[in-house]
């Protein structure tokens, strides 16, 4: 029986990702860009052993031994803890399962979005580019939120497009709204920052509905928002029980905003300092606070840094753009980082930009009609997501969800190139 190209693309993606997972094996160490996997590994062990979300020693960033922490994704910790409970503390099993799941889902979702917006050929190219993208291959085997988080974001975009397609019955729209809320909730539980995109997503859906009269009702939105709220609420209550104060989900935004905008940088952001340097920047008078109270206090001080010198903040934010889009090899980086950086984003960035230009050129007629188009949804996500990190904290791995979306535009470029090569326009 003849298999479709998508089958072979997903097979290739799984093989490459499982290969990395097996290579990393049961060793959990601070490899380039993935030091957080140490925290998730040890936290999952503590959960399995019945100690809850805490560490047995003082832990990054400023959590004391035995005290509650909400700094890390509850959902991903549960994923690891579930694997460890079933198979023992063997990270390789978690790595392999993760590699298989994202190896299938990421290319498939890339194909689906690309196909719905630009056609089958673009979908196939988008899936293939996702399958061979070195950053995604590398991170798929690490004990980090990135693989599932990127998958969930692609799922949100795919379901939003499906929800806003014409000729859908009310029952179909209701089912899609429930599923959209579920997948959005998963993304938020993996990284709460994604909540900031929600108002923009609602705005896009509203404009789409107004422009094309697709029959969405206000209660479809309420359903999606309700599902998201139901998924977050248990953790909010759990945090209140442990900290004695309101914490929506995670205690990490304050740390990030404080460190990212500290006067220590002046007007030039440095993406990575040593752990000792970060800890030295924490005010000693606040270190007696619990994790939740410290996070809120740091957020307040970070905002005050901005208010005290908005010009410096503006220049500091602009300085975050180059490292966010970094693709050149660096002497201070290891060979893994340099190869991954150059042969993923470095190679495909020009094709992404060309695809963005082509999509805008093909779609733009008037501002309202363009904004309500599916390509505009992908561009809106990219702008908002980039803006969030330019205004807060920049690391290359924080750009990877944008890479996943832009590879769909790169697929459009490759389709146009192949059309020119194999079907050249004849001269009159």
Secondary structure as GFF3:
##gff-version 3
##sequence-region A 1 428
A	DSSP	alpha_helix	5	24	.	.	.	ID=ss1
A	DSSP	alpha_helix	36	48	.	.	.	ID=ss2
A	DSSP	alpha_helix	74	87	.	.	.	ID=ss3
A	DSSP	alpha_helix	91	118	.	.	.	ID=ss4
A	DSSP	alpha_helix	120	132	.	.	.	ID=ss5
A	DSSP	alpha_helix	134	140	.	.	.	ID=ss6
A	DSSP	alpha_helix	146	163	.	.	.	ID=ss7
A	DSSP	alpha_helix	170	190	.	.	.	ID=ss8
A	DSSP	three_ten_helix	192	197	.	.	.	ID=ss9
A	DSSP	alpha_helix	198	212	.	.	.	ID=ss10
A	DSSP	alpha_helix	218	243	.	.	.	ID=ss11
A	DSSP	alpha_helix	253	260	.	.	.	ID=ss12
A	DSSP	three_ten_helix	263	265	.	.	.	ID=ss13
A	DSSP	alpha_helix	275	280	.	.	.	ID=ss14
A	DSSP	three_ten_helix	284	286	.	.	.	ID=ss15
A	DSSP	alpha_helix	291	308	.	.	.	ID=ss16
A	DSSP	alpha_helix	310	318	.	.	.	ID=ss17
A	DSSP	alpha_helix	320	324	.	.	.	ID=ss18
A	DSSP	alpha_helix	335	341	.	.	.	ID=ss19
A	DSSP	pi_helix	342	346	.	.	.	ID=ss20
A	DSSP	alpha_helix	347	363	.	.	.	ID=ss21
A	DSSP	alpha_helix	367	371	.	.	.	ID=ss22
A	DSSP	alpha_helix	374	391	.	.	.	ID=ss23
A	DSSP	three_ten_helix	396	399	.	.	.	ID=ss24
A	DSSP	alpha_helix	400	422	.	.	.	ID=ss25
###
